[in-house]
Amino acid sequence: MTASFDPRLPLPAPPDPWAGSEQPSGRLGPPYHMTDMLAAEPHVARRLMERLAARDSAAARLADAVREAASAGRTVVTTGCGTSEHGALALAEVLRAALVEAGVPARAGAVVSEQALELALDPPSSALLIGISHEGGTAATNRALAAARDAGSRTALVTAGDGSPGAALAEIVVTTGEMDQSWCHTVGYLAPIIAATSVGGHLTGVPPDAEACVAQLVAGAADEAGAEAIAAQLGGAAHLLVIGSGVDRVAGRELVLKVEEASWLPSAYRDLETFLHGHLPATDRETGLVLLLTDRRRRIDRLARARQALAAAAAVGIRSAAILAAEVATAIGNELTPAGRLVVPDATDLPAPVASLLGTATALQLLTERIARARGSNPDPIRRDDPRYREASAAAEA
């Protein structure tokens, strides 16, 4: 943290009138803005959960809309781009579990997550579309919201403020209220997960335990020495693979995006089973690997396959590391994760997807920040301080 940064204080509110964020100020070394955001996240989460717990909050209204849609046989679709796409995947996981827990008679496939461009090209006509967008200005997400609204679907948005272009397209706007100060979003990933947790609590009638959620975040970011040790092993890899199963597939995708944004290390995500079908020939001793295994549902089956995957990786010399739930960590020998491991609590007092998503959120962010340090890159501008990448971004957004 910088001397002037107090992680306990609220982060800046969205600009009024709305405007897209400017490139973060440059820092010659750590702590980066991303480092500050990691320190702030437990406090952001607590404030947001307290605000969204109110029965008249937008989170409660969104829960009512989800319940109504699912009960009527209409599809609930979540969407977003980049980190927000992974926030949308997380929202879908939490809503599916909450509907089951609440006993809402929803059909199979009642909650799905779709890519924003595909939704814009083929919008649903009688669904509830929930977008995720940290700033509310992402063109593809807004196009999907507009197309779905025009086709007859209800629309909602989880975003920082209610004055954005995206918010104008949504019937229900759940505001998270505080702006991430790094373009390598950490708060931008966590905030929609916290919002999803609050919506899930309104669905089930069991408010989420805010202190348990905060404790999970703190635990996920606690092992700085462990993250540095893994970063030292993976930072020099030629490329990185991330594998996961169940809800850990969400965190796996986010870890890949974070590592590529922050450290420019070429990375790819594979589902746990997919990794073992045709991809090993492209790996060798220059390959790094991170397994995520924290989902407590069907854990025995996932654990057995994970051991096989790590054994296969060891046979070709891959540098394997892992982010593991505490119970799993005792069942996987250290020899299978020679590059190290981060261990997060099982948090059985939280819904299964929430425990995994919160535990891995700060763990993957800490690991990313340490890999960036190991490779000598500043994660905050996501390389847009280089004119070539700034030009590339402008071309993509034109």
C-alpha positions in Angstrom: 0.0 0.0 0.0 1.1 3.6 -0.6 1.4 5.9 2.4 -1.6 7.9 1.3 -3.9 4.9 0.6 -6.1 3.7 3.4 -7.8 0.4 2.4 -10.6 0.9 4.9 -12.0 4.0 3.2 -14.5 3.9 0.4 -13.0 3.9 -3.1 -14.0 6.8 -5.4 -17.6 6.8 -6.6 -18.4 6.7 -10.3 -18.1 10.1 -12.0 -21.1 12.3 -12.4 -21.8 13.0 -15.2 -20.7 9.6 -16.4 -17.3 9.2 -18.2 -15.0 6.3 -19.0 -12.1 5.9 -16.7 -8.7 7.3 -17.5 -5.5 5.3 -17.5 -4.2 4.7 -14.0 -1.3 6.8 -12.8 2.0 5.2 -13.5 4.0 3.6 -10.6 7.6 2.6 -11.1 7.2 -0.4 -8.8 5.0 -2.0 -6.2 2.8 -1.3 -4.5 0.7 -0.9 -7.6 -2.9 0.3 -7.7 -3.8 -3.4 -8.0 -1.9 -4.0 -4.7 -4.0 -1.3 -3.1 -7.3 -2.8 -4.5 -6.4 -6.2 -3.0 -6.0 -4.6 0.4 -9.3 -2.7 0.0 -11.5 -5.7 -1.2 -12.6 -7.0 2.2 -13.8 -3.5 3.2 -15.5 -3.0 -0.1 -17.2 -6.3 0.3 -18.5 -5.6 3.7 -19.9 -2.2 2.7 -21.6 -3.6 -0.3 -23.2 -6.5 1.5 -24.5 -4.2 4.2 -26.1 -2.0 1.6 -27.6 -4.7 -0.5 -29.1 -6.6 2.5 -32.0 -4.2 2.7 -35.3 -5.6 1.6 -36.0 -2.6 -0.6 -32.5 -2.8 -2.3 -32.0 -3.3 -5.9 -30.6 -6.7 -5.1 -33.9 -7.7 -3.6 -35.8 -6.5 -6.6 -33.5 -8.5 -8.9 -34.0 -11.6 -6.7 -37.8 -11.1 -7.2 -37.3 -10.8 -10.9 -35.2 -13.9 -11.0 -37.8 -15.9 -9.0 -40.6 -14.7 -11.2 -38.8 -15.6 -14.4 -37.7 -19.0 -13.3 -41.1 -19.9 -11.9 -42.7 -18.9 -15.2 -40.4 -21.0 -17.2 -38.4 -18.1 -18.7 -34.7 -18.2 -19.0 -32.4 -16.0 -16.9 -29.4 -15.1 -18.9 -26.2 -13.4 -17.6 -23.6 -11.7 -19.8 -20.6 -9.4 -19.8 -17.2 -8.9 -21.4 -13.7 -9.6 -20.1 -13.6 -9.7 -16.3 -17.3 -8.8 -16.3 -18.0 -11.9 -18.4 -16.4 -14.0 -15.6 -18.6 -12.0 -13.1 -21.6 -13.0 -15.2 -20.5 -16.7 -15.1 -20.2 -16.4 -11.3 -23.6 -14.8 -11.0 -25.1 -17.7 -13.0 -23.5 -20.3 -10.6 -24.8 -18.5 -7.5 -28.3 -18.1 -8.9 -28.6 -21.7 -9.9 -27.6 -22.9 -6.5 -29.9 -20.3 -4.8 -32.9 -21.3 -6.8 -32.4 -25.0 -5.8 -32.0 -24.0 -2.2 -35.1 -21.8 -2.3 -37.2 -24.6 -3.8 -38.2 -22.5 -6.8 -39.7 -24.8 -9.4 -37.3 -23.9 -12.2 -36.7 -26.0 -15.3 -33.3 -27.4 -16.2 -31.2 -24.7 -17.9 -33.2 -21.9 -16.3 -30.1 -19.9 -15.7 -27.4 -19.7 -18.4 -24.5 -17.3 -19.2 -23.9 -16.2 -22.8 -21.3 -14.1 -24.5 -22.4 -10.6 -25.1 -21.8 -10.4 -28.9 -23.7 -13.6 -29.5 -26.6 -12.3 -27.4 -26.7 -9.1 -29.4 -26.8 -11.0 -32.6 -29.5 -13.4 -31.4 -31.3 -11.8 -28.5 -33.8 -13.7 -26.3 -37.4 -12.5 -26.6 -38.9 -13.5 -23.2 -36.0 -13.8 -20.9 -34.5 -11.9 -18.0 -31.1 -10.6 -19.2 -28.6 -9.5 -16.5 -25.6 -7.7 -17.6 -22.4 -7.2 -15.7 -20.3 -4.1 -16.5 -18.0 -2.4 -14.0 -18.2 1.1 -15.6 -21.4 0.5 -17.6 -19.8 1.6 -20.9 -18.9 -1.7 -22.6 -20.2 -1.5 -26.1 -20.9 -5.3 -26.6 -22.7 -5.7 -23.3 -24.8 -2.6 -23.9 -25.7 -3.8 -27.4 -26.8 -7.1 -25.9 -29.0 -5.3 -23.3 -30.6 -3.1 -26.0 -31.2 -6.0 -28.3 -32.8 -8.1 -25.6 -35.0 -5.2 -24.4 -36.1 -4.5 -27.9 -36.9 -8.2 -28.4 -39.2 -8.2 -25.4 -37.0 -9.4 -22.5 -36.6 -7.7 -19.2 -33.1 -6.3 -18.5 -31.0 -5.7 -15.4 -27.4 -4.5 -14.9 -24.9 -4.9 -12.1 -22.5 -1.9 -12.4 -20.7 0.7 -10.3 -23.2 3.6 -10.8 -26.6 4.3 -12.2 -25.6 7.1 -14.6 -23.9 5.1 -17.3 -25.1 4.2 -20.8 -25.6 0.6 -19.7 -27.7 1.6 -16.7 -30.0 3.5 -19.1 -30.8 0.3 -20.8 -31.7 -1.7 -17.7 -35.0 -1.9 -15.8 -33.2 -2.9 -12.6 -29.8 -1.5 -11.8 -27.8 -3.0 -8.9 -25.0 -0.5 -8.1 -21.8 -1.5 -6.5 -20.8 2.1 -5.8 -17.0 2.1 -5.8 -14.6 2.3 -8.7 -11.6 0.0 -9.2 -8.5 2.1 -9.5 -6.5 -0.4 -11.6 -7.4 -1.5 -15.1 -6.3 -5.0 -14.1 -9.7 -5.3 -12.3 -9.8 -6.9 -8.9 -12.7 -5.0 -7.3 -14.4 -5.2 -10.8 -14.4 -9.0 -10.4 -15.2 -9.2 -6.7 -18.1 -6.6 -6.7 -20.5 -8.6 -9.0 -19.7 -11.8 -7.0 -20.7 -9.9 -3.8 -23.8 -8.6 -5.6 -24.7 -12.2 -6.7 -24.2 -13.4 -3.2 -26.7 -10.8 -1.9 -29.2 -11.6 -4.6 -28.9 -15.3 -3.7 -29.5 -14.5 -0.1 -32.7 -12.6 -1.0 -33.8 -15.6 -3.1 -33.3 -18.1 -0.3 -34.4 -15.9 2.5 -31.1 -16.6 4.3 -28.9 -13.5 4.3 -25.3 -14.2 3.6 -22.9 -14.1 6.5 -21.0 -10.9 5.7 -18.2 -11.7 8.2 -17.8 -15.2 6.8 -17.5 -13.8 3.3 -15.0 -11.2 4.4 -13.0 -13.9 6.2 -12.9 -16.0 3.0 -11.5 -13.0 1.1 -8.8 -12.3 3.8 -7.8 -15.9 3.8 -7.5 -16.1 0.0 -4.9 -13.2 0.1 -3.1 -14.2 3.2 -0.2 -16.3 1.9 2.0 -13.7 0.2 5.1 -15.8 0.6 3.4 -18.7 -1.0 2.2 -16.6 -4.0 5.8 -15.2 -4.4 7.2 -18.7 -4.4 4.8 -19.8 -7.1 5.4 -16.6 -9.1 9.1 -17.3 -9.0 8.5 -20.7 -10.6 5.8 -19.7 -13.1 7.1 -16.2 -14.1 9.8 -17.6 -16.3 7.5 -20.1 -18.1 7.0 -19.9 -21.8 3.3 -20.3 -21.4 0.8 -21.0 -18.6 -2.2 -23.4 -18.5 -5.0 -23.1 -15.9 -7.3 -26.0 -15.3 -10.4 -26.4 -13.2 -13.8 -28.1 -12.7 -17.2 -27.1 -11.4 -17.4 -23.5 -10.2 -13.6 -23.3 -10.3 -13.9 -23.0 -14.1 -15.0 -19.4 -13.5 -11.9 -18.5 -11.4 -9.7 -20.4 -13.9 -10.9 -18.2 -16.8 -10.4 -15.1 -14.7 -6.9 -16.1 -13.7 -5.9 -16.5 -17.3 -7.2 -13.1 -18.2 -5.5 -11.5 -15.2 -2.1 -13.1 -15.9 -2.2 -12.0 -19.6 -3.3 -8.5 -18.7 -0.9 -8.0 -15.8 2.2 -9.9 -16.8 1.8 -10.6 -20.6 2.6 -14.3 -20.0 0.7 -16.2 -22.7 -1.9 -18.3 -21.0 -4.9 -20.5 -21.7 -7.7 -22.1 -19.8 -8.7 -25.7 -20.1 -11.5 -27.6 -18.2 -9.9 -30.3 -16.1 -11.1 -33.2 -18.3 -10.4 -31.3 -21.5 -6.7 -30.8 -20.5 -6.2 -34.5 -20.7 -7.6 -35.0 -24.2 -5.1 -33.8 -26.8 -3.4 -30.9 -25.2 -0.4 -32.5 -23.5 1.7 -32.9 -26.6 2.1 -29.1 -26.7 3.5 -28.9 -23.2 7.0 -29.5 -21.8 9.3 -28.2 -19.0 8.7 -24.7 -20.2 5.0 -25.0 -19.4 3.5 -23.7 -16.2 0.2 -25.0 -14.8 -2.2 -23.9 -12.1 -5.0 -26.3 -10.9 -7.9 -24.7 -9.1 -9.8 -27.2 -6.9 -12.1 -25.7 -4.3 -15.6 -26.6 -5.3 -16.9 -29.0 -2.5 -19.7 -30.4 -4.6 -18.8 -33.9 -6.1 -15.4 -33.3 -4.6 -14.3 -37.0 -4.6 -14.7 -37.3 -8.3 -13.0 -34.0 -9.1 -10.2 -34.8 -6.7 -9.5 -38.2 -8.3 -9.3 -36.7 -11.8 -7.2 -33.8 -10.6 -4.6 -36.2 -9.2 -4.4 -37.9 -12.6 -4.0 -34.6 -14.4 -1.2 -33.5 -12.0 0.5 -36.9 -12.5 0.3 -36.6 -16.3 1.8 -33.0 -16.0 4.6 -34.3 -13.8 5.4 -37.0 -16.4 6.3 -34.4 -19.0 8.0 -32.0 -16.6 5.3 -29.3 -16.3 5.8 -26.8 -13.5 2.5 -27.4 -11.6 1.0 -25.2 -8.9 -2.5 -25.1 -7.4 -5.1 -23.2 -5.5 -6.8 -25.7 -3.3 -9.4 -25.9 -0.6 -8.0 -27.0 2.8 -9.6 -30.5 2.7 -8.2 -31.1 -0.8 -4.8 -29.9 0.0 -4.4 -32.8 2.5 -5.3 -35.3 -0.2 -2.9 -34.1 -2.9 0.8 -34.8 -2.2 3.2 -31.9 -2.4 5.2 -33.8 -5.0 2.3 -33.2 -7.5 2.5 -29.4 -7.1 6.3 -28.8 -7.2 5.7 -25.1 -8.1 3.8 -24.5 -4.9 0.2 -24.1 -3.7 -2.2 -21.6 -2.1 -4.7 -23.1 0.3 -8.1 -21.5 1.1 -10.7 -22.5 3.7 -13.6 -24.7 2.8 -16.0 -22.2 4.5 -18.8 -24.7 4.9 -21.1 -22.0 6.4 -21.3 -20.4 3.0 -23.1 -21.7 -0.1 -20.7 -23.9 -2.0 -20.3 -21.7 -5.1 -19.9 -18.6 -2.9 -17.2 -20.2 -0.7 -15.2 -21.2 -3.8 -15.7 -17.9 -5.7 -14.7 -15.8 -2.8 -11.8 -18.0 -1.7 -10.3 -18.1 -5.1 -11.0 -14.4 -6.0 -8.3 -12.9 -3.9 -6.0 -15.9 -4.2 -5.9 -15.6 -8.0 -5.5 -11.9 -7.8 -2.6 -12.1 -5.4 -0.9 -14.7 -7.5 -1.4 -12.5 -10.6 0.1 -9.5 -8.9 3.2 -11.5 -7.8 3.7 -13.0 -11.3 3.6 -9.4 -12.6 6.3 -8.5 -10.1 8.4 -11.5 -11.0 8.2 -10.6 -14.7 8.9 -6.9 -14.1 5.5 -5.6 -15.4 3.1 -3.0 -14.1 -0.3 -4.6 -14.0 -2.3 -1.4 -13.8 -2.4 -0.1 -17.4 -2.8 -3.6 -18.9 0.0 -2.6 -21.3 -1.8 0.4 -22.7 1.1 2.6 -21.6 2.8 1.1 -24.7 1.7 3.1 -27.8 1.2 -0.1 -29.8 -1.2 -1.6 -27.3 -3.0 1.7 -26.8 -3.5 1.8 -30.6 -4.7 -1.7 -30.6 -7.3 -0.9 -27.9 -8.4 2.1 -29.9 -8.8 0.0 -33.0 -10.8 -2.6 -31.1 -13.2 0.0 -29.7 -13.6 2.2 -32.8 
